[in-house]
Amino acid sequence: MKQEVATLGSAARSRTSEAPAQIAARRRRVEAVSERVLEWLIRLCGVSAILFVFGIFFFVFREGVGLLFGDFSLRKFLFSTEWYPTSHSNVRYGVLALLAGTASVTVTAMLIAVPFGLGAAIFVSEFCGKRTKESLKVVIELLAAIPSVVWGFIGISVMNPLIQDVFHVPVGLNVLNGALLLALMSVPIMVSIGEDALKAVPDSFREAATALGATRWQVVYKVLVPAAKNGLLAAVLLGVGRAVGETMAVLMATGHAVNIPHSVFDPVRTLTATIAAELGEASVGSPHYQVLFLVGILLFSITFVVNLSADLIVKGVRKG
Amino acid sequence: MTKYAHALRIGGVALLALGLFGASCKKKIDPSEATPAGSGAAVDDNKKESIQNIGSDTMVNLAQAWAEEYSKVAPNVSVEVSGGGSGVGIAALINGTASVANASRRLEPEETEKAKKQSGKEPKEFMVGYDGLAIYVNKQNPIEEISLEDLAEIYREGGKFNKWSDLGVKGIPGAKSDEIIRISRQNNSGTYQYFREAVVGKKNDYKAGSLDMNGSKEVVELVAKTAGAIGYSGLGYATPDVKIVKVAKKKGEPAIVPSIATVLDKTYPISRPLFMYTPGEPDRAVHKYLEWIMSDAGQKIVEKTGYVPLSKK
């Protein structure tokens, strides 16, 4: 940066060669000060992200943690399937069914999205021509830009009757419906990150493999995929993070039923959907309100772990 | 969600403040405008007023129809309606962010206490109409009538009925299984709480695994699309794509079709009054609005939107 200032300064000097040295000196000073200010501004932006994350964490924790000191049973919270927060006779806060809902939808979504996402990434990066590549990327980005409420709407009005007819099941709002939507939502992330990871593999690898007589397919699965392994894994994990945290689409498409699913055709309810549906009504500070924040903490921990592992894996890529 | 609600509240307050500010400014700049010919005494009537009307999802259609019609009656008052459920409305009442809260159930004593503690004013109740809670099934379903006991067995935690054949209904065309698909409402809904009180049993809970919809309309829509489904929702939400089942108070008693007449003479067993609550005594504009709602003009809209008007004394 200093070097840049110096060259700029000298450029300015040469342009105003007959101007007094004082002006040049003042200009240099102004430039140095503005440089400093800009540097601080950018630093502030960077640090503010950390502040926000900690602020959110602190807030969510403060609202929910009060409950843990009463006669609240954390074991029942985590291992009971009975979620009756507004019962008149026997209030029960068990999130196991909700956890199972989130897990089942996420896992099913990943089973669908990973082959498609990574396959698309490989195709875009290795196999297709330049023009196909550009148009494909635009379309995939468009897919990422569709708001989740719209996905939910598609889930209710299009997928619901379709699933009923194709699979002959009584309810169309179920795990599969939500998972299909989540898969469609997380594929764009996987494609763009996966493609970056494949692009990062040096061309010398490709050339060497081809020179050894490998076919294009062999180059991909014997050389490129192992070399870009970490980046591809990170792409998958970021997709998982997206799927776990998604709210509106799953709220609309999974049927919103507290239920441990026995197959992908059972309706479920996820952690996020529960918070979205119930927090508006829970009066501030009540046990129901606190429990919902506890659910928030749980969700936060899950996505935190997923993102952290994605991050660590990406770091692994840089080292490798 | 709270952040969203919070932002909404702040937005609402800001709008209100802006409106008042704008109105007062106008008055200062042009005092002659405030007293047009013919409305001598009603200086205040020219002030733009806005009423925040939040709450019951069951009543949201009705509240909107009222607000729309009232804007013709009193153009200087704008009524802003939003839904979310009776619980949301009552929470807004307690927090003091609603000028009128809609509720499809009575305020509970604890809620009244809380509102008093928060604002020092006791919420005032206005009964504005009735609603029959209809039992909806898919059009393909041959069932014609059902008793409250059977409904309880379907919806109650520990209830015995899980299959349509338990009710003697065999072979619903288009249904992929014998299973009864229970459609219910999310647990902050006034309808959910009323149905629990009237059918499931006040001390009981719902059977887990029902599909909990976020709105009255969604219940009817999902029933229309699911052959083996049963659901409860306001009478005003009926569409030609679903079937309304007659309800008997007890097994063996005659089953009643929900209608304005049967709700009013209380022969239909699951109907309930609809309420509006104000924090303390309503101010002039709100008072006028509520008066209009309970007048013939307001009650006509109740009937037009599919709810049941107050009986004439």
HADDOCK unambig.tbl for C-alpha pairs under 7 A between the chains (distance, minus, plus):
assign (segid A and resid 86 and name CA) (segid B and resid 187 and name CA) 6.55 0.50 0.50
assign (segid A and resid 87 and name CA) (segid B and resid 205 and name CA) 6.33 0.50 0.50
assign (segid A and resid 88 and name CA) (segid B and resid 202 and name CA) 6.90 0.50 0.50
assign (segid A and resid 88 and name CA) (segid B and resid 203 and name CA) 6.08 0.50 0.50
assign (segid A and resid 89 and name CA) (segid B and resid 203 and name CA) 5.16 0.50 0.50
assign (segid A and resid 89 and name CA) (segid B and resid 204 and name CA) 6.74 0.50 0.50
assign (segid A and resid 161 and name CA) (segid B and resid 225 and name CA) 6.89 0.50 0.50
assign (segid A and resid 168 and name CA) (segid B and resid 176 and name CA) 5.60 0.50 0.50
assign (segid A and resid 169 and name CA) (segid B and resid 176 and name CA) 5.36 0.50 0.50
assign (segid A and resid 170 and name CA) (segid B and resid 175 and name CA) 6.24 0.50 0.50
assign (segid A and resid 170 and name CA) (segid B and resid 176 and name CA) 4.87 0.50 0.50
assign (segid A and resid 170 and name CA) (segid B and resid 177 and name CA) 5.97 0.50 0.50
assign (segid A and resid 170 and name CA) (segid B and resid 226 and name CA) 6.91 0.50 0.50
assign (segid A and resid 170 and name CA) (segid B and resid 228 and name CA) 6.61 0.50 0.50
assign (segid A and resid 171 and name CA) (segid B and resid 226 and name CA) 6.46 0.50 0.50
assign (segid A and resid 255 and name CA) (segid B and resid 211 and name CA) 5.25 0.50 0.50
assign (segid A and resid 256 and name CA) (segid B and resid 211 and name CA) 5.35 0.50 0.50
assign (segid A and resid 256 and name CA) (segid B and resid 212 and name CA) 5.39 0.50 0.50
assign (segid A and resid 257 and name CA) (segid B and resid 209 and name CA) 4.77 0.50 0.50
assign (segid A and resid 257 and name CA) (segid B and resid 210 and name CA) 5.18 0.50 0.50
assign (segid A and resid 257 and name CA) (segid B and resid 211 and name CA) 4.54 0.50 0.50
assign (segid A and resid 257 and name CA) (segid B and resid 212 and name CA) 5.94 0.50 0.50
assign (segid A and resid 258 and name CA) (segid B and resid 208 and name CA) 5.85 0.50 0.50
assign (segid A and resid 258 and name CA) (segid B and resid 209 and name CA) 4.90 0.50 0.50
assign (segid A and resid 259 and name CA) (segid B and resid 208 and name CA) 6.65 0.50 0.50
assign (segid A and resid 259 and name CA) (segid B and resid 209 and name CA) 4.91 0.50 0.50
assign (segid A and resid 276 and name CA) (segid B and resid 1 and name CA) 5.84 0.50 0.50
assign (segid A and resid 278 and name CA) (segid B and resid 188 and name CA) 6.71 0.50 0.50
assign (segid A and resid 279 and name CA) (segid B and resid 1 and name CA) 6.42 0.50 0.50
assign (segid A and resid 279 and name CA) (segid B and resid 2 and name CA) 6.50 0.50 0.50
assign (segid A and resid 280 and name CA) (segid B and resid 1 and name CA) 6.24 0.50 0.50
assign (segid A and resid 280 and name CA) (segid B and resid 2 and name CA) 5.92 0.50 0.50
assign (segid A and resid 280 and name CA) (segid B and resid 5 and name CA) 6.99 0.50 0.50
assign (segid A and resid 280 and name CA) (segid B and resid 88 and name CA) 6.11 0.50 0.50
assign (segid A and resid 281 and name CA) (segid B and resid 87 and name CA) 5.08 0.50 0.50
assign (segid A and resid 281 and name CA) (segid B and resid 88 and name CA) 4.70 0.50 0.50
assign (segid A and resid 281 and name CA) (segid B and resid 91 and name CA) 6.39 0.50 0.50
assign (segid A and resid 281 and name CA) (segid B and resid 188 and name CA) 5.99 0.50 0.50
assign (segid A and resid 283 and name CA) (segid B and resid 91 and name CA) 6.23 0.50 0.50
